Amino acid sequence: MPEDMQLKLQGHRDAIDGIDRQVVELLNQRVLRDGGYDEAAVLEKVARFNPGPLSDATLQAIYNALMLAGLDPAAQATDPAIVDALDQEIVNHLNQRVQHASEIGRIKHANGADYYDPTREAQVMTKVCSLNPGPIKNHTLRSVYREVISGSIALEKRLVIAYLGPEATFTQQAAICNFGVSLDYRAMKTIPDVFAEVEAGRADYGVVPIENSTEGAVFHSMDMFIESSLHICSQVYLPIEHCLISQSPLEQIKEVHSKDQALGQCREWLRKHLPQAELVDVVSTAQAVRTAQENTSVAAVASELSAQRYGVPIQVRSIQDREDNVTRFLVVGKTRAKPLGEGRDKTSLVISLKDEPGALEKTLRPFGSRGINLSKIESRPSRRKAWDYLFFIDLIGHYQDPLVQEALAELEPHCSFVKWLGSYPNLRD
C-alpha cells in the first residue's frame, strides 16, 4: 500500500481511538443516570437523535445491548434533559466513528482486503476493554461494540451469513453474537448446506457447531473440513441454557423432542423428572418446539428464544445437567485471519498418520519440544478404509508463527495427510 494511503489509514485509526475513549467514558456515565425512561422510550429517542450514517436499527441494537445489562445499582435519578444530552453525545460520537471506519474500509477494500476482519475486531475489543474504568462490565462493552462494528460493515456491504437453521436455534444466536444484528442471515437445513452456500459465493460466511463441553464433538461439522476449501475464520463460545417447552405440565408429557446433542446435555434431568417420557431425536431444536406447539403431549428441549419465536410456554428453565454447558461454534469462509500474537491465536489442523510404530508419538513430539500447547486432539474414522483414523488438532499459536512452522515441517514426514483448517483469534468473554 502506498505511503500516503498508510498515513490516511493511521489518521482515521487515531481519530477512532480518540472517539472510543470518549464513548467508553460516556457509556459508563450513562449507566449511572436514571432518566426515568422505559426501554421503548429510549429506543425511540435515540432513533430520533440519529443524524446518520448509522441506521436507526443498528443504533437501537447498540442501546439494546447496553440496556440488557441494566442500569448500575448505584444509578441515581437524573433530570431527563441531562440524560438526553448524554444520549445525543453518544449517538453523535458513534456516527463519527462509523464515518472514519467507512473511510478505512474504502481504502482497504480498494487494496483487496475483506470486509470482515476477525483479527482487527479482536484488537478493537481488547482496546475498548482496556479503556473501561467501570462500572460497565467488559462483557457488556463487547456486546455494544459488536453492534457498532456490525453497523459499520453493513454500511459497506450487507454480508450474508449462512447458519445451521432453522431460525431461533443456538447456531443463529452464535452467528448474531459474532456478527451483530445489522447483517443478513440465511438459515440452512444441514451443515453441508452451510458449507455449500459459502463455497458457491451465495453467502459470505457460515456458522456451524463444532463441539459442546458436555457432549463433545459435532462430527458432521468435522467431516466437512476434510474436503472443503473453506477456512476457519473465527470461533464463538456460547453458554447454552436449555428449557423444557410445552403446553402441558410435566405429568402430561409423553414425548420429549430435540436434537440429539440437546437431549444428551439434559439426559440426567430428563431421566429424573420425566422417566415416563420417550426421548425423540429430531433434526433441530426449533422443529421440536414447532411439534410441541401442535401436540400438547410433546415437550421440546430448546432455547428461550425458540419458545418466544413459536409462542410455546416454558415449563422449566435451565434443565441442562451442567451449569457450565457451553457450545463452541466456528465461522467458516474464505478469509484468512492475520495473527494477533502473544499466544492469542488458535490453529486447527487435521492429519492422518503413517502406518508405522510410534507414529503418534513422533507426530506430537515436535509440538511439545517447542512448548506449543495442544488444546484439543480428536480422532475420527477416515472413511477410506477400516480402522484408519484422522486426528483433528487445535494448537495455541498462528500458522505463520515460526515455531509452528518448524513443528509442522518436522511433523509432515510421519503423516500421510496434513491439512491446515485455519488460524484465528482465541479470545473468550
Protein Blocks (a to p, Z undefined) as FASTA:
>chain_A
ZZklmmmmmmmmmmmmmmmmmmmmmmmmmmmpcehiafklmmmmmmmmpnbjadfklmmm
mmmmmmmnopafkbccddfklmmmmmmmmmmmmmmmmmmmmmmmmmmmmnopafbdfklm
mmmmmmmmmmpgbjadfklmmmmmmmmmmmmmmmmoccdddddddehiaklmmmmmmnoj
mbccdddfbfklmmmmmmnopafbdcddfbdfklopafklmmmmmmpmbdcfbdcddddd
dddddfbdfklpfbdcddfklmmmmmmmmmmmmmmbccdddfbfklmmmmmmmpmkbccd
ddfklmmmnopacfbghkbfbfklccddddddfbdcddebjoiaccdddddddddehklm
mmmmmmmmnopacfbdcdddehlaghiacdddddeddfklmklmmmmmmmmmmpcbdcdf
bdcddddZZ
